[in-house]
């Protein structure tokens, strides 16, 4: 996504099983490559991880003035 990914919009690189299609490749964005999963972030179920990622997107979305 040349101009970035809007919050709440799935990445165009996600496969049907929700994996990154460009994982480990040089064209993978630095923001994705730098995101390191942790137990605090992922919890013990996918719903917890998705809530965490949604909150992270909301906190880092630029505000229009």
PyMOL commands that set and color helices and strands:
alter all, ss='L'
color gray80, all
select helices_A, chain A and resi 30-33+39-42+46-60
alter helices_A, ss='H'
color red, helices_A
deselect
rebuild
show_as cartoon
